[in-house]
Amino acid sequence: MTKNTQHLVNKKKSTDDSEKIKSSDRKHKKESKSSNQSRVKGKHPLEIEFWFILPAIRRELALRLYKNKLKQRNIAKIVGMTEAAVSQYIKGNRGRLTIKDNGNEHDIEIPEWLCKEIDESSKIIMEDRSEPIFMKETHRLMQIIRSKPKEFLCHVHEWVGEKVDDCEVCFTGIVLETP
């Protein structure tokens, strides 16, 4: 066998071995994925907050700052994101709570009690206009939402198609004490 032929044989053998490994990896991933799905049904409440509620809160605050005649550049500094991201919030391309139903999108309405809290936070942010105050107010809003999970968080969880009967996971009965 010549060197070139030997090289091709070694390459083919190496490729066959790597295909076996890849196939084995894929099979293992499928098995572990399906076993994870059977153990854990749905999204964790913190995922719902991170992917749906927090962007909606940030959008609502950015919109209120914009309606108070703040420039997108200034809002971006306060919110801690790019001007492009703020623009997407204002246009409604980002941070909207929407559900898809048979191909149609429907906005999820933010409850009146939460809108009042967002209005209050936007006033505080307008007075100080700093990123730390924005973070503090966003955190405050999330704490309020967590304190009333059945009034908003559970509904958003259900809207994203994750209804769990008799769920008591979401911060129910938990009292957090500050040190």
Order of alpha helices (4+ residues) and beta strands (2+ residues): alpha-alpha-alpha-alpha-alpha-beta-beta-alpha-alpha-alpha
